[in-house]
């Protein structure tokens, strides 16, 4: 036999011996790990099948490293929540566990059979594991059923824990519904239905609602108030049936029995107010009231009038004429003194029928803000420039007279006084700013007591006149000498 033949035979014998030693090591490892209870896919090395009791995604080299490559102990994983054999009523589970180990951990992965097959949950993998601290995974919208779970953690020596699976049961409790009675309204009318009176959740979840569409009735559900507003088509009457659906926070839902709603025929109907509101809300800050009225009518509107008591007596403020079925209009009452007032709109249609809106309340509180850019924390006893002034609505520009802005120190001593009536002005959208630049001297403010930790409060007082009425604005501002840094 030539040298090449001898070499080939020797190489073959070496490979066979290596494989026999390797298979022997694998079988030895497997025989010493029969306590692992997490099943996974089987794979094969040299024809030797590996038991289904091994972990998924763990190969023989990892096991060899575990037995021969490190003296580290196996991670100790404690399953905390959900408790074993617990029952959950909403389908949202927070898996809580903690890990102990004598070295760093590579990762922890949640295993479960929520999808019908035992496997790792790749979305719930923690690669930054803090030892001896509660760790969390969360899964939502789990279907009803019985499930198992476990946490597998791998340390830096590829050691992996093995502990018994925990089980839990999902038995969702859906929202509940009470019978909704048959409802009725008049042609061109509107109906409000509080869904919270008929739906509730035993678990205390906040509910959201939906309803099937209807071609003859427009339905809106307010997500904040849970009020359903039903508005039939103009001049339409008849009967409809609706089904409302409530949803809890975890995906469970319940439908109401069909609700019959009857709209009666009325012929020509008076105008109907959809909404009335103050553009600025219930509190106005500049004495300019923009009052909005939204009205509809089946035969066409002729006029809309505004009434108020802003002058001290209830009276007609303004009337506008229209020749449309749907009107959204805005009225303006200017130069209103501070106080609380009422207002309402009246609408007439082309056939002389009229309707009043509900009375609305509005409060006028003239607001002039004091503005500045003085530092509230300082380190150095160094003078620096700032601006000091006031800011107000542009609608006040012709009705307000600014007086003095005084800044007093905490001991009552005056620090600076500014006559705001002749200072520089600038516009910014709907706001006007009147201001003056001054120099701040920290040493003067702190009365030569410039030390770390000291505080001083400046009191701003502004005098101004609105429609001849004297008003005053006060504002306190605290300055602190910051700890740390340096003092010059």
ZIRA-V949728 format. One record per run of one state. SS is the DSSP state (h for helix, s for strand, l for the rest). FROM is the first residue (numbers start at 1). TO is the last residue. If there is no record, write none. Layout:
ss->SS from->FROM to->TO
ss->SS from->FROM to->TO
//
This chain:
ss->l from->1 to->2
ss->h from->3 to->31
ss->l from->32 to->43
ss->s from->44 to->45
ss->l from->46 to->47
ss->s from->48 to->49
ss->l from->50 to->59
ss->h from->60 to->68
ss->l from->69 to->75
ss->s from->76 to->81
ss->l from->82 to->85
ss->s from->86 to->88
ss->l from->89 to->92
ss->s from->93 to->100
ss->l from->101 to->104
ss->s from->105 to->112
ss->l from->113 to->118
ss->s from->119 to->126
ss->l from->127 to->134
ss->s from->135 to->139
ss->l from->140 to->144
ss->s from->145 to->155
ss->l from->156 to->159
ss->s from->160 to->160
ss->l from->161 to->165
ss->s from->166 to->170
ss->l from->171 to->175
ss->s from->176 to->177
ss->l from->178 to->182
ss->s from->183 to->186
ss->l from->187 to->189
ss->s from->190 to->194
ss->h from->195 to->197
ss->l from->198 to->198
ss->s from->199 to->200
ss->l from->201 to->207
ss->s from->208 to->211
ss->l from->212 to->216
ss->s from->217 to->221
ss->l from->222 to->226
ss->s from->227 to->232
ss->l from->233 to->237
ss->s from->238 to->242
ss->l from->243 to->243
ss->s from->244 to->247
ss->l from->248 to->252
ss->s from->253 to->255
ss->l from->256 to->258
ss->s from->259 to->264
ss->l from->265 to->271
ss->s from->272 to->278
ss->l from->279 to->282
ss->s from->283 to->284
ss->l from->285 to->288
ss->s from->289 to->296
ss->l from->297 to->300
ss->s from->301 to->308
ss->l from->309 to->314
ss->s from->315 to->321
ss->l from->322 to->325
ss->s from->326 to->333
ss->l from->334 to->338
ss->s from->339 to->349
ss->l from->350 to->353
ss->s from->354 to->356
ss->l from->357 to->359
ss->s from->360 to->364
ss->l from->365 to->368
ss->s from->369 to->372
ss->l from->373 to->376
ss->s from->377 to->378
ss->l from->379 to->383
ss->s from->384 to->393
ss->h from->394 to->396
ss->l from->397 to->399
ss->s from->400 to->408
ss->l from->409 to->413
ss->s from->414 to->419
ss->h from->420 to->422
ss->l from->423 to->423
ss->s from->424 to->428
ss->l from->429 to->430
ss->s from->431 to->440
ss->l from->441 to->441
ss->h from->442 to->445
ss->l from->446 to->454
ss->s from->455 to->466
ss->l from->467 to->468
ss->s from->469 to->481
ss->l from->482 to->488
//
